[in-house]
C-alpha cells in the first residue's frame, strides 16, 4: 500500500513540476543600436536565462508568416550565450531600406554545462497581436534629416517620458542621448529603470538610438558593464555614422576631474583613454566619407574649455586642434545643465558649440545648407532657437 501511495504521489508531482516551470518573457526592449547603412543591432532583456535570435523580413506587404524568414542568432565567438541580456547584430542589409523584425528567445531551464542543457518554451514579440517592429537602415543620399538630443537627465525618467510622449514613428532619423542619463551606475536595473525601458516603449524599438557616454556614466560599481548595453560600430564608446548630409562624430570625454582625484578612487585612467581616442579621431577626419559630407557634426557630452575642469581642458587640448582643421560645422554638448552658445572662434574652437540644458529636448533639422536647432522643455514650450548656415 505504501508503494502504491508513493507512485501516486509521484504521478501527481511530475505534472505539477512541469506546470511550475518558469516561462520566459520579454521584460524590457527591444531598442536599436549601431544602425548603419547595412546593419543594425537589437538589444532586449528577459525575465529568466534564455538563448535568443532575431527574425527579419522585408517591408514588402507580405505577411511575416508568408515564408521562412531569415533568423540571426545571438552568438559570441562561435557559441550561443545564455543569459537575460540579449544583443543580436544583423548584417548584410541594403542602405535606405526598411525591414521588419521580431525578437525571439527560448528559455533555458537547466544548464549543467557539458552534462546537459534543457530548454523550455520559445517566446518572442507576438506578431499575431502586434505588428512586427520596423527599422530603416541609414541613407547617406537623403537630402534632409531630423534628429533629437537629450542629456543630463540624472534619473529623471518621468521627464524623459514627457519629452517624448508625442513622438511618432518616422519623426526622427535618430535620437541621441548625450551623456549623464544617470548619476552613477550600480546595477543593470539603474539603466533600464531610469531610461532604457521608457526609450524602448516610446521610440527606440523603431528609431535608431545613439548614446554618448558622459562623465557620470564612469561612476558606480556597474559602470564597466555600460558598453554591453550600447554596442557601437567601433566596439568603443566613440564612433561615427553618416545619415543624409550629416557625418556625425560621437566622442567620449571621460571623467571631468584628474585621474588622481580622491573621488575617482584610483580607478580612472581617462587621460590615457582620451589620448587613444585622439589618435582615432585623427584618422576619422581623413576618411573620404567624412571629407565628402556636406555637414559635419560632433556630439560630445562635455564642451571643451581651456583652463576649466581637467576633463574639459583635456578635450580642448586633444580634440579641438584636430577638429579645427577638419571643418566642423557644429558641436553639441551638455554637462553644464544650462543653455549656452559659444560662437565660432570662442574658447579656441573654430566652430560653434551649443550646450543643451538638462531636462530639455533638442530637435535638430539638417540639410546641405543649414542646421536648424530648437530646444523644448517638458511642457513642449520652445525655449531656444538657433540656425547655423554653411
C-alpha positions as CSV (number, residue, x, y, z in Angstrom):
1,X,0.0,0.0,0.0
2,X,2.8,2.4,0.8
3,X,4.4,1.7,-2.5
4,X,1.2,2.5,-4.3
5,X,0.8,5.7,-2.4
6,X,4.3,6.8,-3.3
7,X,3.8,6.0,-7.0
8,X,0.5,8.0,-7.0
9,X,2.2,11.0,-5.3
10,X,5.0,10.9,-7.9
11,X,2.5,10.9,-10.7
12,X,0.9,14.0,-9.2
13,X,4.2,15.8,-8.5
14,X,5.7,15.3,-12.0
15,X,2.9,17.2,-13.9
16,X,2.9,19.9,-11.2
17,X,6.6,20.4,-11.5
18,X,6.3,20.7,-15.3
19,X,3.4,23.1,-14.9
20,X,5.5,25.2,-12.4
21,X,8.4,25.7,-14.8
22,X,9.1,29.4,-15.3
23,X,8.0,30.9,-18.6
24,X,10.4,33.2,-20.5
25,X,9.1,36.6,-21.4
26,X,10.5,39.9,-22.6
27,X,10.7,42.4,-19.7
28,X,12.4,45.3,-21.5
29,X,13.0,46.4,-25.0
30,X,13.8,46.0,-27.8
31,X,15.9,49.0,-28.6
32,X,18.0,49.7,-31.6
33,X,21.8,50.3,-31.5
34,X,24.6,50.8,-34.1
35,X,22.2,51.3,-37.0
36,X,24.3,51.7,-40.2
37,X,23.8,51.5,-43.9
38,X,24.0,47.7,-44.0
39,X,23.4,46.6,-40.4
40,X,21.7,47.2,-37.1
41,X,21.8,45.7,-33.6
42,X,18.8,44.9,-31.3
43,X,19.1,44.7,-27.5
44,X,16.4,43.5,-25.1
45,X,16.1,41.8,-21.7
46,X,14.2,38.7,-20.5
47,X,13.0,37.6,-17.0
48,X,15.0,34.3,-17.0
49,X,18.0,32.9,-18.8
50,X,17.5,32.1,-22.5
51,X,19.1,31.8,-25.9
52,X,17.9,34.4,-28.4
53,X,17.6,35.2,-32.1
54,X,16.0,37.8,-34.4
55,X,13.8,37.1,-37.4
56,X,13.9,39.6,-40.2
57,X,11.7,40.2,-43.3
58,X,11.5,42.9,-46.0
59,X,8.8,45.5,-45.6
60,X,7.1,44.3,-48.8
61,X,3.5,43.9,-47.7
62,X,3.6,40.1,-47.3
63,X,2.6,38.5,-44.0
64,X,5.5,37.8,-41.7
65,X,4.4,34.1,-41.8
66,X,4.2,34.1,-45.6
67,X,7.5,32.2,-45.9
68,X,10.5,31.1,-43.9
69,X,12.2,34.3,-42.6
70,X,15.9,34.8,-42.0
71,X,16.9,34.0,-38.5
72,X,20.0,35.5,-36.8
73,X,21.1,34.0,-33.5
74,X,22.9,35.8,-30.7
75,X,26.4,34.4,-30.8
76,X,29.7,35.2,-29.1
77,X,32.9,33.8,-30.5
78,X,31.1,30.9,-32.2
79,X,28.8,30.0,-29.3
80,X,25.3,31.0,-28.3
81,X,25.4,32.7,-24.9
82,X,22.9,32.0,-22.2
83,X,21.6,35.0,-20.2
84,X,18.9,37.6,-19.7
85,X,20.5,40.4,-21.7
86,X,20.2,39.8,-25.5
87,X,22.1,41.6,-28.2
88,X,21.8,40.5,-31.8
89,X,23.6,42.1,-34.7
90,X,22.1,41.8,-38.2
91,X,24.3,42.4,-41.2
92,X,24.1,42.1,-45.0
93,X,21.3,44.6,-45.4
94,X,20.7,47.3,-48.1
95,X,21.1,51.0,-47.4
96,X,18.0,53.2,-47.1
97,X,15.7,50.2,-46.8
98,X,13.0,49.4,-44.2
99,X,12.9,45.9,-42.7
100,X,10.5,44.2,-40.3
101,X,11.9,42.3,-37.3
102,X,10.8,40.4,-34.3
103,X,12.8,39.2,-31.3
104,X,12.7,35.6,-30.1
105,X,14.1,33.6,-27.2
106,X,14.0,30.1,-25.8
107,X,14.1,29.5,-22.0
108,X,17.0,27.7,-20.5
109,X,15.5,25.7,-17.6
110,X,18.6,23.6,-16.7
111,X,22.2,24.4,-17.5
112,X,24.6,21.8,-16.2
113,X,27.5,22.7,-18.6
114,X,28.8,19.7,-20.5
115,X,26.3,17.4,-18.9
116,X,23.1,18.8,-20.3
117,X,21.1,21.9,-21.2
118,X,17.3,21.7,-21.0
119,X,15.3,24.2,-23.0
120,X,11.8,25.3,-22.2
121,X,9.3,27.0,-24.4
122,X,10.1,29.6,-27.0
123,X,8.6,33.1,-26.9
124,X,9.0,36.4,-28.6
125,X,7.3,39.5,-29.8
126,X,3.9,38.2,-30.8
127,X,3.1,39.3,-34.3
128,X,-0.4,37.7,-34.2
129,X,-1.5,40.5,-31.8
130,X,1.1,43.2,-32.7
131,X,2.7,44.3,-35.8
132,X,6.4,43.4,-36.2
133,X,8.9,46.2,-35.3
134,X,10.4,48.2,-38.1
135,X,13.9,49.6,-38.7
136,X,15.3,51.6,-41.7
137,X,19.0,51.5,-42.5
138,X,20.9,54.7,-42.9
139,X,20.8,56.7,-46.2
140,X,23.7,58.9,-47.0
141,X,21.9,60.3,-50.0
142,X,18.9,61.6,-48.0
143,X,18.7,65.4,-48.6
144,X,17.3,66.4,-45.2
145,X,17.3,64.7,-41.8
146,X,15.9,65.5,-38.3
147,X,17.1,64.1,-35.0
148,X,16.7,64.7,-31.3
149,X,19.1,65.0,-28.4
150,X,18.7,64.9,-24.6
151,X,21.3,64.9,-21.9
152,X,21.9,65.2,-18.1
153,X,18.6,63.6,-17.2
154,X,20.1,62.1,-14.0
155,X,17.4,59.5,-13.4
156,X,14.5,61.8,-14.3
157,X,12.7,59.1,-16.3
158,X,9.3,60.8,-15.8
159,X,10.6,63.9,-17.6
160,X,12.1,61.8,-20.4
161,X,8.6,60.4,-20.9
162,X,7.1,63.8,-21.1
163,X,9.7,65.0,-23.6
164,X,9.0,62.1,-26.0
165,X,5.4,61.3,-25.2
166,X,4.1,62.5,-28.6
167,X,6.9,61.2,-30.8
168,X,5.6,59.5,-33.9
169,X,7.3,56.6,-35.8
170,X,9.5,58.2,-38.5
171,X,9.5,61.6,-36.8
172,X,13.2,61.4,-36.2
173,X,16.0,59.8,-38.2
174,X,17.7,59.1,-34.9
175,X,17.8,60.1,-31.2
176,X,21.0,60.7,-29.3
177,X,21.5,60.6,-25.5
178,X,24.4,62.9,-24.9
179,X,25.6,61.7,-21.5
180,X,24.8,61.7,-17.8
181,X,21.5,59.9,-18.2
182,X,22.2,58.5,-14.7
183,X,24.3,59.9,-11.9
184,X,26.1,56.6,-11.4
185,X,25.5,53.0,-12.4
186,X,25.3,50.4,-9.6
187,X,23.2,47.8,-11.4
188,X,21.6,46.8,-14.6
189,X,18.2,48.0,-13.3
190,X,19.7,51.5,-13.0
191,X,19.9,51.6,-16.8
192,X,16.5,50.2,-17.6
193,X,14.5,51.8,-14.8
194,X,16.0,55.3,-15.4
195,X,15.7,55.5,-19.2
196,X,16.1,52.4,-21.3
197,X,12.7,50.9,-20.6
198,X,10.9,54.2,-21.4
199,X,13.1,54.7,-24.5
200,X,12.1,51.4,-25.9
201,X,8.4,51.9,-25.3
202,X,8.4,55.5,-26.7
203,X,10.7,55.3,-29.8
204,X,13.8,53.2,-29.6
205,X,12.3,50.0,-31.0
206,X,11.9,51.7,-34.4
207,X,14.2,54.8,-34.2
208,X,18.0,54.4,-34.0
209,X,19.4,55.4,-30.6
210,X,23.0,56.5,-30.4
211,X,24.4,57.1,-26.9
212,X,27.4,59.2,-25.9
213,X,28.9,58.4,-22.6
214,X,29.1,61.2,-20.0
215,X,31.4,61.6,-17.1
216,X,28.8,60.3,-14.7
217,X,28.5,57.0,-16.7
218,X,32.0,56.3,-15.5
219,X,30.8,56.1,-11.9
220,X,29.4,53.2,-9.9
221,X,30.2,49.6,-9.3
222,X,28.4,48.6,-12.5
223,X,29.9,51.3,-14.7
224,X,32.3,48.9,-16.5
225,X,29.3,47.0,-17.8
226,X,27.9,50.1,-19.7
227,X,29.3,49.1,-23.1
228,X,27.3,45.8,-23.2
229,X,24.1,47.9,-23.4
230,X,25.3,50.3,-26.1
231,X,27.2,48.4,-28.8
232,X,28.8,50.6,-31.4
233,X,30.3,50.2,-34.9
234,X,33.8,50.6,-33.4
235,X,33.3,48.5,-30.3
236,X,34.3,51.6,-28.3
237,X,32.2,54.3,-26.7
238,X,33.2,56.7,-29.5
239,X,32.1,56.1,-33.1
240,X,30.8,57.8,-36.3
241,X,27.9,57.4,-38.7
242,X,26.5,59.1,-41.7
243,X,22.9,59.9,-42.2
244,X,21.8,62.2,-45.1
245,X,24.0,65.2,-45.4
246,X,25.4,64.9,-41.9
247,X,28.6,63.0,-40.9
248,X,28.3,62.6,-37.1
249,X,31.3,62.0,-34.8
250,X,30.3,60.8,-31.3
251,X,33.1,61.4,-28.7
252,X,33.7,60.3,-25.2
253,X,35.2,62.9,-23.0
254,X,36.0,60.6,-20.0
255,X,35.9,61.9,-16.4
256,X,35.9,65.6,-15.6
257,X,38.4,65.5,-12.7
258,X,42.1,64.5,-12.8
259,X,42.6,60.7,-12.6
260,X,44.4,61.2,-9.3
261,X,41.4,62.9,-7.6
262,X,40.4,61.1,-4.4
263,X,36.8,60.8,-5.6
264,X,38.0,58.7,-8.6
265,X,39.2,56.1,-6.0
266,X,42.3,55.3,-8.1
267,X,40.1,53.6,-10.8
268,X,40.1,56.2,-13.6
269,X,42.6,56.4,-16.4
270,X,40.8,58.9,-18.6
271,X,44.0,60.7,-19.7
272,X,45.3,57.6,-21.5
273,X,41.8,56.9,-22.8
274,X,41.4,60.3,-24.3
275,X,44.9,60.2,-25.8
276,X,44.0,56.9,-27.6
277,X,40.7,58.5,-28.7
278,X,42.5,61.5,-30.2
279,X,44.6,59.2,-32.4
280,X,41.4,57.5,-33.6
281,X,39.9,60.9,-34.3
282,X,42.9,62.0,-36.3
283,X,42.2,59.1,-38.7
284,X,38.5,59.8,-38.8
285,X,38.9,63.3,-40.2
286,X,40.9,61.8,-43.1
287,X,38.1,59.4,-44.1
288,X,36.8,60.2,-47.6
289,X,33.3,59.8,-46.4
290,X,33.9,62.5,-43.8
291,X,35.6,64.8,-46.3
292,X,32.8,64.5,-48.8
293,X,30.0,65.1,-46.2
294,X,28.2,68.5,-46.7
295,X,27.7,68.8,-42.9
296,X,29.9,67.7,-40.1
297,X,28.6,67.5,-36.5
298,X,30.3,66.5,-33.3
299,X,28.5,65.2,-30.3
300,X,30.4,65.3,-27.0
301,X,28.9,65.4,-23.5
302,X,31.5,67.8,-22.0
303,X,32.1,71.0,-24.0
304,X,35.8,72.0,-24.5
305,X,37.1,74.9,-22.5
306,X,40.8,75.6,-21.8
307,X,41.5,76.4,-18.1
308,X,38.3,74.8,-16.9
309,X,37.9,71.5,-15.1
310,X,40.5,68.9,-16.1
311,X,38.3,66.9,-18.5
312,X,37.1,69.9,-20.4
313,X,40.6,71.3,-20.6
314,X,41.9,67.9,-22.0
315,X,39.1,67.8,-24.6
316,X,40.2,71.3,-25.7
317,X,43.9,70.3,-25.8
318,X,43.5,66.9,-27.5
319,X,40.4,67.0,-29.7
320,X,39.9,70.7,-30.6
321,X,43.1,71.1,-32.7
322,X,42.1,68.1,-34.8
323,X,38.5,69.4,-35.2
324,X,39.6,72.9,-36.0
325,X,41.5,71.6,-39.1
326,X,38.6,69.4,-40.1
327,X,35.9,72.0,-40.9
328,X,33.4,71.1,-38.2
329,X,30.0,72.9,-38.5
330,X,28.7,72.4,-35.0
331,X,29.4,70.7,-31.7
332,X,26.5,69.6,-29.5
333,X,27.3,69.3,-25.8
334,X,25.6,69.3,-22.4
335,X,27.2,68.8,-18.9
336,X,26.8,72.4,-17.6
337,X,23.0,72.0,-17.1
338,X,22.1,75.3,-18.8
339,X,21.8,76.7,-22.3
340,X,24.9,78.3,-23.7
341,X,26.2,79.1,-27.2
342,X,29.8,79.8,-28.0
343,X,30.1,81.3,-31.4
344,X,32.8,80.2,-33.8
345,X,36.2,81.4,-32.5
346,X,35.3,81.4,-28.8
347,X,37.3,79.1,-26.4
348,X,39.7,78.3,-29.1
349,X,37.1,76.4,-31.2
350,X,36.9,77.2,-34.9
351,X,33.3,76.1,-34.9
352,X,30.2,76.9,-32.7
353,X,29.5,74.9,-29.6
354,X,25.9,74.6,-28.4
355,X,25.1,73.3,-24.9
356,X,21.7,71.8,-24.4
357,X,20.3,72.3,-20.9
358,X,19.3,69.4,-18.7
359,X,15.7,68.1,-18.9
360,X,15.0,69.6,-22.3
361,X,14.7,68.1,-25.8
362,X,16.9,69.5,-28.6
363,X,15.4,68.9,-32.1
364,X,17.8,69.4,-35.0
365,X,17.0,69.6,-38.7
366,X,19.9,69.4,-41.2
367,X,20.2,69.9,-44.9
368,X,23.2,70.8,-47.0
369,X,22.9,74.5,-46.4
370,X,22.0,74.9,-42.7
371,X,21.5,73.3,-39.3
372,X,18.3,74.4,-37.5
373,X,18.1,73.8,-33.7
374,X,15.0,74.1,-31.5
375,X,15.0,73.4,-27.8
376,X,11.8,72.5,-25.9
377,X,11.1,72.0,-22.2
378,X,8.9,69.1,-20.8
379,X,5.8,71.2,-21.3
380,X,6.5,71.5,-25.0
381,X,7.4,75.2,-24.8
382,X,10.0,76.4,-27.3
383,X,12.9,77.8,-25.1
384,X,15.7,78.5,-27.6
385,X,16.2,78.5,-31.4
386,X,19.3,78.7,-33.5
387,X,20.2,78.5,-37.1
388,X,23.7,77.7,-38.3
389,X,24.3,78.3,-42.0
390,X,27.0,76.9,-44.2
